[in-house]
Each structure stands twice: as structure tokens, then as C-alpha cells.
Amino acid sequence: MPYTRALVIINPVSGRHDPAETQQMLEDRLAAEGLAYEVRATRAAGDALRWAQAAADEGFDLVIASGGDGTIMEAMSGLIKAGATIPLAQIPVGTANLLARALGISSDPAEAIEVIFSGKQVRLDVGYLPDEDRYFALVAGAGYDAQLIGDASRELKNRLGFAAYVLTGIKNLFKLRRSRVELEIDGRRRRFRAHTVMVANIGTLGAGALALGPNIHPHDGKLDLIVISSASLAGALRILWQLLTGRFEGNANLRYFSASRVRITARPPLPTQLDGEELGTTPLAAEAVPDGALLLVPQTYHAHA
């Protein structure tokens, strides 16, 4: 094993699992492998980021984050900010676990733990929001996606799990309203009437079940923009069908762009989200950070060229 000392960051309120059972399972496995470790439980937002950022200076050569996408992203961001070459392993026990699903990491804690010992290190592109000084691995969005995430309360997510997002997503399909959107893409301006703009780094949600567009993956050094303009329920359902079937062409209400940098403004402003967490409202600026993160993934994960 190439690691000697692991920092274990646990969010005790993520998802609908037994955190004590997950922690014990992880500690037993680390002890069996003879890997020294320290466990810290988060109490507030920012804990995981701060601890991961200081991990290298404290002598750790591996960070393991157990929690939802928010906890995982905090730990990843801390490592990036530190410029550390320490890999991040994740035990995805949140509501959606979108990053883990996209990387082929099981939501079963026992199987996810095994990736620590049998997986491989992979460099992933990430996105960065300069105005917020925050990183993202999946999607930063403005519009419909942010609205449905904002409507999915913690209580609803604890009760329904991922179905909470499905429920709020259906509800918001009936409330689509277009804004006057301006995109500044690598210095060039484009204007649209649209209700949603997504800045995607990874193009699959779930285990490849829903593809957001063609050839969107975190190994090309770019971000992909998805602009959705349909204002009717029928139009939105047509786009959903295109995404589910992988037929991304032939619809003027679904447009794609590639960018190193983008700035989104809208009138009226659109709500925004970052990797499944409420952020605020537009304007939203993002830029690509090629090979910005170092993660542990299963041996079966294939990094597109």
C-alpha cells in the first residue's frame, strides 16, 4: 500500500445511513491493513475544506471523506487550494452521490471502502468560481436545476432520498419562466431567451443513466455549457426525452458550447447552484481548471482522452 497515514473526515448527518456503523466498518478495514488514521467529524460547513487543506502539513498522505456531495467537494476543494498531491477517497453516503456515481464508486459503504485499497489515482478537471472562490466537479447551474435543488429540503431528502429531487423537478416543470440571458464565452458574447444554463464538467448524472450532452467528460480541459430555452411543459419533456435517449441534436431549444471561461448574467436573475447545493443568483462566472483534482477511483473507471 502506498499510503501510511490517512485523514478520515466524516459528516455524521449525511444521507440515510448509520454513521456509527459506517465509521466502524471503515476503521476496522484501515486497522486490518495497518494504515494509521485519524477520524474527524464535521460540525459545520467549512470543516472538511479546512482540514483537507491542512492535511499535507499535518503529515497525512491520504484523505478519506465520508458524506454527501457537499462534504466530498469541500474536502476536494481543500486539497486543491493547498496544491497538495494527496489523493481523495470517498465513501458516498449522501442523498444523491452524483460524483461517486459518475466515477463508478458504489454507494454501498463496504464496496466504496474497498476502492481505497484496490483503486487507482486519476486526475480530473474541475471548475472554479472566481467570484465565490469555490470549486466544483460536476455542474454549476443557473435556472431550473437550481430551483429544484433549492426546493428539496433536508427533511424531504431524509425522507425520500434521491426521489426528493425527482419530486421537486416535476413540480418546477410547471413553473418554467425564461430570462434574457447573456453568456460571455471566452470573451465572446451570446444572447438567448432561456430558463436554464448549466456549466458541466462531468456529463453523466447517476451511473451513466442520464447524459447531459455529447462528449462531456472531465478530461478535456474544458467546461461544457448547456443552454435550455423551451418555455412550455411539452418542450421541456421533449428535451428530457432527448437527454434520456442520447439524441442531443435537432432542437433549437437545446444548445451546447465549450469554454475555458464563461460568465452568465440574466434579467430577471436566475437562481444558481453548485454541485447540488444552493448558491445564490446570477451573475455566475466559472473557469476550467485542467487536471485540478486527484481522486481515487475503481480500476474499471475509464478516463476519456
N, C-alpha and C positions, 0 to 999 in steps of 0.2 A: 504494500500500500504506500502511495507517495505522500500521504498526509501524516502528520504527527500530533497536531492539536487543533481541535475543532471548536468554533464558537457556535453554540446552538441557540437560536432565537425563536421563542415560541410565543404566538399570540393565543392566549387562553380563551378568547371569546370568538374565535373564527369558526364559522360553519356550524355543523350539527353533529360533531363527533365528541368523544370523551377525551378532553385534552390530557388528563392524567394518564389514561391508558396509552395514548399515542406517545407521550413523553417517556413512559416506562419502556415501551417497545423499542423506542429509539435508543435510550440509554443502555438497555440490555444488549442491543446489537453493537453499539460502539464499544462497550466493555468487552464483548466477546472477540472483537477484532483487535483489542489492545490499543484503541485510539483514545488518547486523552481528550477531555472535553470540558466545557463549562456551559451551563444552561442559564439563560436569562429570559424571563417572561416580561413581555411588553405591558406597560400600564397606560401609555398614552401615545398618540401619534408622534412620530419622530424618533421614538426609542430605537427601532430597528435600524433606521438610517444612521443614527449617531454611533451605535455600537459597531455596525459593519464598517463605517468609515474609519474607526479606530482599530479595527481588527488586526491589521498587519503590525501596527506599532505595539500592540499588546502580545505579539508572538503567535497569533493564530495563522494557520496556513489553509484553512477551510472554513467557510461559513455555511451553516445549515439553517434554513428558515422554514418554520412550520407555521402555516397560516393560510390566509386567502391571498388573492392577487395583490391587495394593498400592502400586506406585510412583505410579500416576496419582492415587490417593486421597491419598497423602502430599503430593504437590505441590498438589492442590486444597485440602487442609486448611491448608497453609501460607499460601496466598493468602487464604483465609477468615479465618484468625487475624490476618493483617496488616490486614484491612479494605481490601485492595487492589482496585483496579478494573482489574487486569491480567487478560486472558483466558488460559485454559489450553487449549493444543492438545495432542492426544495421538497418539502413534504406538503403537498397541496390539500389542505383540509378546509378550504373556504366554501363559499356558495357556488361560484362559477368555475374557478380554477382554470381560466382560459389560457393562461400562458403555459401551464403544465400540459393541458390537453394538446395545445399546438405543438409541443415538443415531444409528445408521446409518453409523458410521465403519468403513471397511473394515479387515480385519486384514492386508491387503496393504500393506506399508510405503510403497510408492510412491504408492498411492492415498490413504493416510492423510496423507501429506506434502502432497498437493495441497489438502487441506482448509484448511491454513494460509493458502493464498493465494486460495482460491475460496469458503471457507465464510463463515458469519455468526456473530455473537455471540448467545448465548442465555443467559438467566438460568434456573437450575434450583433448585428446592427441594433441601435436603439434610436429613439427620437429624443429631442431635448427642447424644452420650452424655455427660451431665454428670459422671457418676462417673469416667469414663475421660478426659475432655477430648479426645474424638475425634469426628470427623465421618464420615458415610457417605453415599453417593449411591444405593446400590442397596437392600440388605436387611441388617438386623441380625436375627439369628435365635437361637432357643433350642430345642434338641432335635435332631430328625432331621437337619436341614440342617447343623447344626454338627458332628454326629457324622461325617457322610460327608466333610465338608471336612477334619476332623481326621485321618481315616484315609487321605486321599490324600497320601502322602508326596511330597517333592520328587523323589525317584528315580522314583516311579511317574508323576508328572506329566511329567517329562522324557521318559520312555519312551513314554507313551500319550497325552499331551496332554489334551484335554478328556475323553477316554474314561476317564481315571482317576477322574473324579467319577462317571461312569456306573457304573463297576465298584464303587466303594465305596458308591454309592447303592443298588445292587441288594443288596449284602451286608447293609447295615443295615436293609433292609426286613424281614428275618427276625428282627430283634432289637428291634422296637418295644416300648417299655415306657412306659406312661402315668404321669405325675406328678400330684400335686394342685397345680394352677396357679391363682394369683391374679393378676388383672390390675387395676391401678388406672388407669382410663382417664379422663383429665381430672378426677380427683378422685373418680370413682365406682368402686366395687369390683365385680368379677365373678369368679366361681369356676368352674373347669372341671376335669375329668379329661382331660388332653391330653398328647401326646408332643411336640408342636411348636407354637411360636408364632413367627411371622415378622412383623417390623416393616418394611413395604415402603415405599420411596419411589418406585421405578420398578417397574412391574408386568409387564414382559416380560423373559424370560431368553433370550438369543440374539436373532436378528433377528426378533423377534415370534413365534418358534416356540412358546414356552411362556408363556402368560399366567397370572399368579398369581391374578388376580381381576378383577372388573369395574371399569373406570374408575380404575385405579391409575396415576397419572402424576405427574411432579414439577413440576406447575404449578398445584396447587390449594391450596398452603399447609398441607397435612395429611399425616400418615402413615397408612397403612392396615395394620390388624392382621389376620393370618390365623391362626386357631386350628384345629389339626387334632387330632381326638380318636380316630380309628379305631385300634384296638389289634391288628387282625388283618391278615394279608397281603392277604386279599381286599378288606377295607375300604380299605387303602392303595392298592391297584391301582384301585379304583373312583374314588377321589379323583384319582389320576393321570390316569385317563381323562377325568374332568370338566375338569381343567386343560388337557389336550391338545385337547379339543373345545370349550372355552369355555362349558361348561354348569356354572355355578357355584352354581346354586340347588338346593334339594330334598334336601340331605344334612345331617342334624343333626351329623355329624362334621366339617363344614367350615363355619366361621363367620367373618364379616367385621365389622370395626368400623373407624371412622375416629377419629383422635385428634390433638390437638396435643401431648399428653404422655401417656406410658404408663410404667408400672413393672411388671415381670414378676418374680414370685417363684414358686418351685416346691419341692415336697417329694416325693421327693428332688430335689436340684438338677439342672438340665439344663445340658449343655454349651452354650456360646454362640459365635457367630461374627459377624464384621463384614466385610461386602463380600468374603466368600470367604476370610477369614483367621481362624484360631483366636483366640478372645478369652479365655475362661475358663469360668466357670459363673454361673448365676443367683445373685443378682438382677441384672436388666438394666433400666436406665432409659434412655428416649430421648425426645427432643422434636423437633418440626419447626422448621426454620429456613427460612421462605419466601424464595425468590429468593436463597439463600445463596451460590451459586456462579455464576461467569461462565465459560462454556466456548465453544470454537469447534466448530461442528457443520456438516455439509453443508447446502447451500441447500435440499435436499429434506427436511430434518428439519422435522416439523410439531409445534409446541408446542400441546398441547390447552389449550383455555380452561378 
